[in-house]
Amino acid sequence: MLYRREGFPDEGEIVLCTVTKINPNSVFVHVDDYDKGGMVHISEISPGRIRNIRDFVVENKVVVCKVLSVNRERGYIDLSLRRVNETLRRNKLEEVKQELKAEKIIELIANKFKKDVRAFYHEISRPIIEEYGMVYNGFSQVASGSIKTDDLKIPKEYKKDFEELIAKRFRVEQIPVGGILKLSTYADDGVEIIKKLLKDIEKIKNAKIAYLGAGAYRINIESDDVKKDEKLLDERIEYVLEEIKKHDGTGSFTKEAAEE
């Protein structure tokens, strides 16, 4: 991985490391995120008593550690393996996976323009990392439409290539938002009233309504911004339920929770 951060990590930061040397009471690692050395004491390898440290770590193996303390003057970084739970480990590895995907985009464009990959990576990544922390964060925001490629300070001659590859490789995951809406009314023009109310819901971007029978409708929104669309749907549903009451009717809505 080409990604490197400058300086030293902060205490409590989760970092990717590679085991370089195993001693009876400690493990030395290379802190890959910062291109620096670090040490894990045997007491920070795993909970409980450790008879053989090699049962827990292997040289050249990539591990996820938590930064315990940093001595910038001496260049010491003390780390812990046992304080990284499964969720933290999984999140860090997913972050690395996404960053490698971003690096691959830079590599492909470097090869297309016959540029040295490492030099081209530093040219493109430096302003992005300064602003967004990691390259994939910047690319993801471009893919979601939150920012433009101009915000990443990518040189004009490469902009089109980056836009195409980012759109292709960083597709925004769409999460379903919706639920079951039930409407009924005794008004003479009840059918038209319900049709009008449903059309109001369909104005939400990517909203689809399917009739289930017996006055029930399934509402589904393929959302790339769950919080925003859930709020918008709640407002529309509230309006619909109030309106149906004004026309001698009843209504209810059962939300189906979206997984984030």
Secondary structure, DSSP 8 states (H G I E B T S, - for coil): -----SS---TT-EEEEEEEEE-SSEEEEEETTTTEEEEEEGGGTSSS--S-GGGT--TT-EEEEEEEEEETTTTEEEEESTT--HHHHHHHHHHHHHHHHHHHHHHHHHHHTT--HHHHHHHHHHHHHHHHSSHHHHHHHHHHTSS-GGGGT--HHHHHHHHHHHHHHS----EEEEEEEEEEE-STTHHHHHHHHHHHHHTSTTEEEEEEETTEEEEEEEESSHHHHHHHHHHHHHHHHHHHHHTTEEEEEEEE----
